[in-house]
Amino acid sequence: MLYQNYHFFSANILPGYWDYRIENASRNYFNFDARFGFKFSESLRASFIVKNVFNAEYVGRPGDMYAPRRFEVVFSAQF
């Protein structure tokens, strides 16, 4: 029964997911994000964000792969 469920899930819902999980089950990873910000005034700010600084491939939940590194620039202002 378990094998049938595994086969159905792996073949139809998320192809290759369980094979990836089994292959990488013992692999540990470390995820590191960084944020640098500057406050120009009380109402104006800027931030530079780096997600996944070390560019590690990892799975947060089924079918949700995280990689590669991502850069974001955020400007915020209050009026």
C-alpha positions, 0 to 999 in steps of 0.5 A, a space after each residue: 500500500 505504501 509503495 502504491 501511494 509513493 508511486 502515485 505521488 511521485 508519478 502524478 503529483 510532484 514528479 521526481 520529488 520523492 526521489 530527490 528527498 530520498 537522495 538528499 535526506 542526509 544532507 544538511 544545509 544552512 540558510 543565511 539571509 542578510 539585510 542592509 538598510 539606510 535611513 535617509 530621514 524619518 520618512 525615507 528608507 532604503 534596504 538591500 536584501 540578499 536571500 540565500 547568501 551561500 546559494 544553497 539548494 534546499 526544500 522548504 516544503 514539497 515542491 517548493 525548491 529554494 535556490 538560487 540566491 536572490 537580491 532585493 532592493 526596497 525603498 519605503 517612504 511615509 507621507 
